[in-house]
Amino acid sequence: MVRHNGCLGLAGLIWFAAALPLSSQIPELEQRFPWFSKAARQPEYPEIVVDVAWLAKRLDGDDIFPIDLRPPSSYHAGHLPGAVNLRFPADPAESARVRKLMEVAGYRTPQVPVLYGGVEDRPALGQAYLALAGAGWNDVKVLGANDGAWARLALKATTEPPPQPARQAVLPPYPAKPVFITREELRAGFGRGGFEVLDLRDPGGWGSGFEAPPRFAGGHVPNSLPFDVLSLLPAAGWPDPAKARAALAALGPRSSERVDVEATFLLYGDGPADSRLGLSYLLLRLLGVSARVFPGGFAEWEADARDPVVRVLGAGELKAMLEREQNASGAGEKPLQDRPPERFAIFDLREDWDYDEGHIPGAISLPERLFAERFEAVLRERWPATDTSSFPLVFYCYGRDCTRSRNCATLAAQKGFRNLLWLREGMSGWAGAGLPGAR
């Protein structure tokens, strides 16, 4: 019978940490429970969303630059005085084009861009906000009302085009810290302190029981988490920053392990035209959270042979891999043999005593606490000709509520391994599927 005792959890972590020097205990606790590591800071919410009253006070002046992001037909039917109707590049990272667009449209420093549109234009608002931030505008406002609300300014609405600027164009400098990151920066950030990585591709994000959504399961950047920006947006307008920040802080690989909202969030989606990039970036900035964007998306990441990819593996898939390996060795369709396969490696990250009571046939016992120290030596000993770019590594621990396998896959990725398979349901999923364990 296989005993399932879950991950160490807080009690187990404290038990294990007791055997370590004090200097080693504190970083371990801080890494797993980042909200314990420092005194709570009162968040600062930047003034990004403005209301109609804020706008009305400034319409007659020259200190704002309204940008109407609605379809041209709506713009020509009536728009705010001085507003321009712009379509930003599909790739918000094309900063030179964004700056030229603003220059031709008549922008003059130090005007503050004010973006507005209807409820259905929120994705365009997000992309425009991201494009402007990446091109050097660090103070961009968003009108937090739909067409019906700002129509109270109807006496000032106009169908006239904006007047030509009377002075020469002056644009802000490019940002000192770029909003857009390269794959090298993303590669240097995943799984390391001070960074959180969000995968924006799957609607719904995690399921109610932390089920891995399909595109995330099919392959993701190591240590990233699926995130659906729409889950934090109301039906219209923009969320209350404090409530949305609390919801974001609950995100994690499991309920007892959460993201650090003081970290810098690295975002990726389908590619530069993915509107969830801009919407997520804008949302995080509303919450006072630091964010940067990898515009190339997962397809660009996966296409580079240097970039590691984690794929969620099912128990049936792993069984099929073991059977193919066994058949290739000439053993035929016999019960799965308990010997390490030659063409891939399986690592059991549980404690030795749980491994001895029952494990997946062919798995190597390497508890998480010893993984960083022994992983490469084990590979050199058993698989000396390993090609880090292609050799599959399978990781598993107790079950879905255990993150040892996620953590160790991240460590392997940081060491240059690319083909990483995460049996997320762990030993409990293997046993629950009626598959045989070895002793």
N, C-alpha and C positions, 0 to 999 in steps of 0.2 A: 504494500500500500504506500502511495506517495504522500508524504506529509507536506501540507502547504501552510507555511507560516508567514507568507507575504514578505515584503521588503523589511529592512530593519525598522523603518519608521523612526519616530523621535526617541522612543524608549530604547530601541535597539541601537540607534546611533549613539546615544549617550553611553550605553554599555560598551560599545566598541571604542568610543573616544576615551573612555576611562583608562584604556591600556596605552594611550598615546601621550606624549608630552603635551603640556598645556598649550604650547605654541602651535601644535598641530590640531588640537581640538577646535579652537576658535574658528580658523578658516573653513574647516569641514562643516561646522554648523552654519556658518554664514553662507557657504555655497549652496547648501540644500534649503535653507530657510532664510533668504535674503532680507525679509522684513524684520528679522531679529537683529540684524547686524549693525543697525545704526538708529539713532533717535529719529522718530517720525518728523518729517519736515512738512510744514504747512504748504500745500501746493499753491503755486501761483498760476492763475489762469489768464493768459494774454487776452487783450481786448481785440478779438478778431471779428466776431459777429456783432454787428451794430443794428440798431433799430431805426424805424422811420423818423423818429424825432431827432436822432443824431444826424441823419442825412439831411433833414429839412433845414437845419441850422447852417448847413454848408453849401447848399445848392447854388446860392447866389454868389459864392466866392470862387476863388481859383485854387483852393487848396486840396480838392479831390478830383479824381479822374474816373468817372463812372464808366463801367464796362458792362454792357448788356449782352448776356450769353444766351438769350432766347433765339429761336429761329428768326431769320430776316423778316418774315411776314409779320410776326408779332412786334418786332422792333419798329417797322415802318408804320404800323397801326398806331403807335404811341409809345414814347420812351421818355426817360428822365432827361431834362435839359443838359446838354453837353455830353450825353452818353454816346459812346461808340459801340458799334455792334461788331465784335471780333470773333474769329474762329482761330483758336490756337493750334499749333502743329499737333498732329496725332501723337508724336513723340515729344513729351514735355521736356526731355533732356536736350532738345535742340535749342540750347539757350541763345545762340547767335541769332537764330530766326525769330525767337521770341522778342529779343531786344529790338531787332529791326521792325517787327510788327508794331511794337509800342511806339517806336520813333516815328514811323510813318503815320500812325494813328493820332499823333499830336501830343504824346505824353511829354511833360516837362517836370524835372525835379524842382521842388520837393513834393509834388502832388502825391496824394495817397490813392492808389487804385482801389476802387470799390466795385466788387463783383455783385451782380444780381441776376436773377432769373426766376423761373417758376419751380415748383416742387420737382417736376420731371427733369429739370436742368441741374440738379445737384451733382450728378457725375461730372458734367462739364465745369461746374463751379470748382470741384475738387481738382480736376486736371489743370484748370487755369491757375488756381492757387499754387499748385505744385510747380508749374512752368515758371510763374513769376518769381517764386522763392528761389528756384534754381538759377534764374537769370539775374539775380541781384536785388530783388525787391524784398526787404525784410519787414515791411509794414504794409500788409494788404488786408483790406476789410471785406467782409461778406455781409450783404444785407440779409438779415435774418428774418425775412418775410417773403411770402409768395406774391404773385401779381395782385391778388385781391387786397392784400394789406397795404402795399405801397401805392395802390390806386387812390388812397386818401389824399395823395398829392396831385389829384387829377387837374387841379387848376394850373399846375406847373408842367404837366405832361405836354410833350410836343411831338410833332412829326418832322420838325426841321432837323437837318443834319447839324452836327456840332460845328462851331465856328473854327476857322483856321487859327492855329496858335500864332501869337504875336511875337514870340521870342524863339531863339534857337533851341533846338533839342538838347537836353542834358539828361543823361541816363545815370542811374546809380552804378557803383562799381560792382563787379562780380563778388559773390559772398566769399568771405575769408575762409569759411569751412564749407566746402561744396555739399550741396544737398544730395547729389547723385554720387553713388559709389561704384567702383569697379569690382570685377569678380575677385581680384586680389584682396581688396578690402573686405569683401564678404567672406572670403576664405579665411582671412585673419581674424574675423570677428565671431564666427559661430562657436558656441559652447564656451566662450571665454567671459570672464567677469566684466560687467559693465555693458554687455550687449544682450539683446533678445532678438530672435529672428522670427518673423511672422510670414507664413505662406498664405496668400490672399485668394487662392484659386478656387476653393470649394465653398459654395453656398452652404451656410449652416455651421461651418467650422466643426468643432467636436460635436458628436451626438450627446444625448443626455447622459450616457454612461461612458463618455470619453471614447466613443467609437471613432476609429480613423476614417475620415471621408475618402471617397474613391481616388481622387487625383493625388491627394497627399499620400495615400497608401501606395499608389503606383510609383512614387518616387519623390523625394523632397531633399532640400538642403539639410545636412545633419543638424540636429538639435533645434530645428524650427518647429513652430506650432501652427496648426491651421487656425485661421482667424477670418471671420465674416464681418466686415465693417457694417453691413446692414443690420446686424443684430443689435447694434448700439444706436441706431438712428430711429427717431420717431417717424410716424407716417408723413409728417410735414415739418419743415423747419429743422432745427438743430437740437441736440440733446442738452440736458442740464450737465455742465462739466463735472460737477462733483459726483453725480450718480453714474455717469458714464465712466469716470476714472475708477470708481469702485468696482464696476463691472469688468473693466479691463484688468484690474488687479487680481481678479479671481481666475484669470486665465492661467493654465498650466498643464503639464502632462498628466496630472491627477489632482484631486481636490486638496491634498495636503502639501502640494508643491506648486508654488505660484511664481509668476513672473515678477521681476523687480521693476516697478514703474519708474524708478529713478535711473534706470539704464537707458541706453540709446537703442531704439527699436529699428532694426534693419528690415525693410519691406521688399517682398518680391511677389510678382503675380505671373500672368501669362506673357507679358512683354510690355513694351513702352506704351502701346495703345490701350492697355487694360485700365479702364476708368477706376477700378478699385484702388489703384496706386494713389491717385490724387485724392480720392475720397478718404482713404485711410490716413494719408499724410495730413490732410486738413483736420480730420477728427483728432488725431493724436496731438496736433499743435493746439487745438481747442482745449485739450485736457492738460496742457502744460507738460506734455511728454516730448522728449527729444526723439526725433525720427530722421532717418535717411533712407534713400530708395535705390535699389538695384534695378534700373529700368529694363535691362535685357530679359529679365524673367527666367523662369525655370528652364525653358527650352534652350536659351543661350548658355545657362549654367551647365546643363547636362551635356551639351555638345562639345565641351572642352574636356579632353581626356584627363586633365589634371584635377578636375573638380569631383569630389566625392558625392555619392548619391546613396541615400538610405531608402530602401523599399520595405514596406511592411509585408511580412511573409505569413501565410496561413499554415496551419498544421498539416493539411493535406498536401500542400505544395512541398513542404519539407520532406514528408514521407515519400513523395514521388522522386525527389532528388536523391534520397538514400537508395530507393529501389533501382533507379537508373545506374547509380554508382555500383551497386551490388551486381546487377546484371552485366555491366561492362567488365567486371572482374572475373566473370565466369561462375559466380556463385549461384546463379539462377534465382527462381522465385522462392527463396527460403525465408523464414522469419528474419527480420532485420538483424544484422550482426552488430555486436557492440565493439566495433573497431573504427578508429578515425578514418573518414573517407580520404581519398587521395586528391580529389579535384576541388575540394572545398573544406572549410573547417567549421566546426560547431563549438561554440563556447557556452558552457553552463556557468552563469555568474552567481549562482546561489552558494550557500555555505557547503563545505565538504560533506557534512553529515546529511544534508538533504540530498545531495548528489548520490551518496552511498545508498540511500533508501530507494532511489529510483530516478533515472535520468533518460533522456532521449538517446537511443542507440548511436554510438559513434561520437558522442559529445565529450569534450575535454573539460574537466573541472578547473575553473579559474575564478574564484570568488572576486567580486568587484574590488574589494579592499587590496587585492594583490595584482589587479589587472595591469595598472600602469607600469609596475615594476617588472612583471614577468611575461607580458604579452609577446613582445618581440622575440624574447629568448625561446619561448615555446614554438613560435612559428619557425625560427631558424633550425630548431632541433627536429621538428616533425615534417616541415615542408620547406626544405632549404632552397628550392628553386622558385619560391613564391614571387609572382609578378604583382606588385602592389596595385597596378592599374586595372587588373582583371580578376584576380583570385577572389572568389566569393568567401565572405566571412559571415557566419550566421551567429546571432546573439539571442540568448533567451535567459529569463530568470523565472520568477514565481508565477506571475500572471499580469493582467492588464494594470493592476494597481501597483506594480513594481516598475521602477525606472532604471534599474541597474543596467539592463540591456540597452536602453536608450543612451545612458551615460557612456557605456563602454564603446558603443558604435561611434559616438562622437570622438572619443579618445583615439580610436583606430583611424578615423577620418583625419584627425589632426596629425597623425603620423604618416599620412600619405596613402592610405588604403581607400579605394574608390567604390568597390562593389560590396555594399554593406546591406545585409538582410536581417531585418528585425522581426523575430517571432514574438510579436507583441503580446499575444495571449499566453505566452510562456508555458511552463510545465502543466499548469492547470488546464490550458487550452488543448495541449497534446493529450492529456489523460481524458479530458472531457469529450474529445473526438473518438474515444475508444481505441486509441493507438497504444501499442505496447511500449512499456518502459523497460530499461535494462538495469541490472544491479551489479 
